[in-house]
Amino acid sequence: KKEEVKKKQGRRRPLMSKPVDDVYLTWYYKRPSYDVENAVGMLKKFQELDFTYPKQFVYINVFLDMELQKKKKVDPFANTILLPYRFSDETNKVLVFTEDEQEAEIARENGAAVVGGVELVKWILEDEIQADFYVAVPAIIPKLLPLRSKLKRKYPSTKRNSLGHDIPKMLQLFREGLEYVVEDEHIIKTRIARLDMPTEQITANLKAVIHDICTFKPASYGPFVQKLVIRSSTSEGLMLNLDGILPEVEKAEEEKNAEDDGGGEEKHVQPPVST
């Protein structure tokens, strides 16, 4: 029986590139990829044809290559960024740790939901006070150590730009910013815009997220983003062509590595992904 299965698998035809007719069996063909502008235009057309909500969210699924070298991998990460174009009037609830009254007043003026010092630690540990994000000034951080295991990745740190002296800047980032998180060790799923926004703005937000993600892995280890899919709340996912989306720094690094390896090799191109 095993031999029969192997024979059947061996006779499977290679995937074809493009179908000739409008109706076809999808598993016989490579999944098509689109330039981001064309893909956004298709999502807008789907919405019109289906009479769905015009202001629905636009999402991306980013599939990452987390491999480094010698069995090492990029640790799953999270980050918060300010997008070029906001798509929601909602703001996050941010708590500010400081014991300086002048800093506390600045925090309140800039929209902090909760402001306080070490007295907040007990209430946070007991879940009496909760926030979407926590930021702090350096002077108080030694007193916040009991919260490290409680807050985990939301514990104030310079790495995540939640520990510093510029309270207005930190508050703007975490009140208005978009947070994305690596799930299942190699996938990021996040919303980036609303479908009724101009295509240029949706594209700019998408590129901002991708460029930020690419900072978490050195370009010398090869392309970080392996596959990128865009969709709206009610549409199917469309795979995007990565050309023109990945940061130029990554491309320049790849070219430099090719030259160092002999100069005659072709530039590495993302392999097509098929279903």
C-alpha positions in Angstrom: 0.0 0.0 0.0 2.8 2.4 0.9 4.4 1.7 -2.5 1.1 2.5 -4.3 0.8 5.8 -2.4 4.4 6.7 -3.4 3.6 5.9 -7.0 0.5 8.1 -7.0 2.4 11.0 -5.3 5.2 10.6 -7.8 2.8 10.9 -10.8 1.5 14.3 -9.6 2.0 17.0 -12.2 4.1 20.1 -11.4 2.0 23.2 -10.7 1.2 25.4 -13.7 1.7 29.1 -13.6 -1.5 30.6 -15.0 -4.9 29.1 -15.8 -6.3 29.6 -19.4 -10.0 29.7 -18.4 -12.0 31.6 -15.8 -13.0 28.4 -14.0 -10.2 26.1 -13.0 -9.0 23.7 -10.2 -6.9 25.9 -7.9 -4.7 23.1 -6.6 -3.2 22.7 -10.2 -1.8 26.2 -10.3 0.6 28.3 -8.3 -1.0 30.9 -6.1 -0.9 34.2 -7.9 0.8 37.2 -6.3 0.0 40.9 -6.8 1.6 44.3 -6.5 0.2 45.9 -3.4 -1.6 48.7 -5.3 -3.4 46.2 -7.5 -4.2 44.0 -4.5 -5.8 46.9 -2.6 -7.8 47.8 -5.7 -9.1 44.3 -5.8 -10.1 44.4 -2.2 -12.0 47.6 -2.8 -13.7 46.0 -5.8 -14.7 43.0 -3.7 -16.3 45.3 -1.2 -18.3 47.0 -3.9 -19.5 43.8 -5.5 -20.4 42.2 -2.2 -22.1 45.3 -0.8 -20.2 45.0 2.5 -19.2 47.7 5.0 -16.9 50.2 3.2 -15.0 51.2 6.3 -13.9 47.6 7.2 -10.4 47.0 8.4 -7.5 45.9 6.2 -5.3 43.1 7.6 -1.9 41.6 6.7 -0.5 38.2 7.6 3.3 38.2 7.6 5.2 34.9 7.4 8.7 35.1 8.7 11.9 33.1 8.4 13.1 33.2 12.0 16.3 31.1 11.4 19.7 32.5 12.1 22.6 30.1 12.2 23.7 27.0 14.1 20.1 26.2 15.1 19.6 29.7 16.6 16.5 31.6 15.9 15.1 35.1 16.3 13.2 35.2 19.5 9.4 36.0 19.1 9.0 39.7 19.5 6.4 42.5 19.7 6.7 46.2 18.9 4.6 49.3 18.7 4.9 51.8 15.9 3.3 55.1 14.8 1.8 54.6 11.3 2.0 57.4 8.7 -1.8 57.5 8.6 -4.1 56.8 11.5 -7.2 54.7 10.8 -8.9 54.8 14.2 -9.9 57.5 16.6 -9.6 55.0 19.5 -6.6 55.5 21.8 -4.9 53.0 24.1 -4.9 53.3 27.9 -1.4 54.2 29.1 -0.1 54.2 32.7 2.9 56.4 33.6 5.2 55.6 36.5 6.9 58.7 38.0 7.4 60.2 41.4 8.2 63.6 40.2 5.2 65.9 40.4 6.2 68.0 37.4 6.6 64.9 35.3 3.3 63.7 36.5 1.6 66.9 35.4 3.2 66.6 32.0 1.9 63.0 31.7 -1.7 64.1 32.6 -1.6 67.0 30.1 -0.5 64.5 27.4 -3.3 62.0 27.9 -2.0 59.5 30.5 -4.9 57.4 31.8 -3.2 56.7 35.2 -0.2 58.5 36.7 1.6 57.5 39.9 4.6 56.1 41.7 5.4 53.0 43.7 2.0 53.0 45.4 0.5 51.6 42.1 2.6 48.4 42.3 0.2 46.8 44.8 -2.9 47.7 42.8 -1.4 46.3 39.6 -0.4 43.1 41.2 -3.9 42.7 42.6 -5.5 43.6 39.1 -7.2 46.6 40.6 -5.5 48.8 38.0 -4.9 47.7 34.4 -3.7 49.5 31.3 -2.9 48.7 27.7 0.7 49.9 28.1 3.0 51.0 30.9 5.8 53.6 30.6 8.2 54.9 33.2 11.0 57.3 33.8 14.4 55.8 34.7 14.5 57.1 38.3 11.6 54.9 39.4 12.5 51.6 37.6 14.3 50.0 40.5 11.1 50.2 42.5 9.1 48.4 39.8 11.0 45.1 39.8 8.1 43.3 41.6 6.0 43.9 38.4 8.5 42.3 36.0 6.8 38.9 36.0 3.4 40.4 36.1 3.7 42.8 33.2 6.1 40.5 31.1 6.7 42.1 27.7 4.8 45.2 28.8 7.3 45.9 31.6 8.9 49.3 30.8 12.1 49.0 28.9 14.3 51.1 26.6 14.2 48.3 24.0 10.5 48.9 23.6 10.7 52.6 23.9 8.6 52.6 27.1 11.4 53.7 29.4 12.8 57.2 29.1 12.6 60.9 30.0 10.5 62.1 27.0 7.0 61.5 28.5 5.0 63.2 25.7 6.8 61.2 23.0 6.2 57.9 24.9 2.6 58.7 25.4 2.0 59.6 21.8 3.6 56.3 20.7 1.6 54.1 23.0 -1.7 55.9 22.9 -1.9 56.2 19.1 0.5 53.4 18.0 -0.1 50.0 16.5 1.1 47.0 18.3 2.0 43.8 16.5 3.2 40.5 18.0 4.8 37.3 16.5 2.4 34.4 16.9 3.0 30.7 16.5 6.8 31.4 16.4 6.8 33.0 12.9 3.5 34.8 11.9 2.4 38.3 12.5 -1.3 39.1 12.0 -2.3 42.8 12.3 -4.6 45.4 10.9 -3.1 48.3 9.1 -5.8 50.5 7.7 -9.5 50.9 6.7 -10.6 49.9 3.2 -12.1 53.3 2.4 -8.7 55.0 2.9 -6.8 56.1 -0.3 -4.7 53.3 -1.8 -1.5 55.4 -1.3 -2.2 55.6 2.5 -2.9 51.9 2.9 0.3 51.1 1.0 2.3 53.5 3.1 1.0 51.9 6.3 1.8 48.5 5.1 5.4 49.4 4.1 5.9 51.1 7.5 4.9 47.9 9.3 7.1 45.7 7.1 10.1 47.9 7.4 9.8 47.9 11.2 9.5 44.1 11.3 12.7 43.8 9.2 14.7 45.6 11.8 14.5 42.5 14.1 16.7 40.3 11.9 20.1 41.3 10.3 19.7 41.3 6.5 22.9 39.3 6.2 20.9 36.2 7.2 18.7 36.5 4.2 15.2 37.8 3.6 13.2 38.0 6.8 9.7 38.2 5.2 9.0 35.0 3.3 5.3 35.5 2.4 2.9 38.4 2.8 -0.9 38.2 2.5 -3.4 41.1 2.6 -7.1 40.9 3.1 -10.1 42.9 4.4 -12.6 41.8 7.1 -14.8 40.1 4.5 -12.5 39.2 1.7 -10.2 36.3 0.7 -6.5 36.8 1.3 -4.3 38.0 -1.6 -0.6 37.1 -1.7 1.6 40.1 -2.4 4.7 40.4 -4.6 7.5 41.4 -2.2 9.3 43.5 -4.7 9.1 47.2 -3.7 7.8 46.4 -0.2 11.0 45.2 1.5 13.4 47.9 2.8 16.1 48.9 0.4 18.7 48.4 3.1 18.0 44.6 3.0 18.3 44.5 -0.8 21.6 46.4 -0.6 23.0 44.0 2.0 22.0 41.0 -0.1 23.9 42.5 -3.1 27.0 43.2 -0.9 26.9 39.6 0.3 26.7 38.3 -3.3 29.8 40.4 -4.2 31.7 39.1 -1.2 30.9 35.5 -2.2 32.4 35.9 -5.7 30.6 38.7 -7.5 29.3 36.5 -10.3 26.3 35.1 -8.6 22.8 36.3 -9.3 21.0 38.3 -6.6 18.8 36.1 -4.5 15.1 36.3 -5.4 12.2 35.3 -3.2 11.0 31.9 -4.4 7.3 31.7 -5.4 5.0 30.3 -2.8 2.5 27.8 -3.9 -0.4 26.1 -2.1 
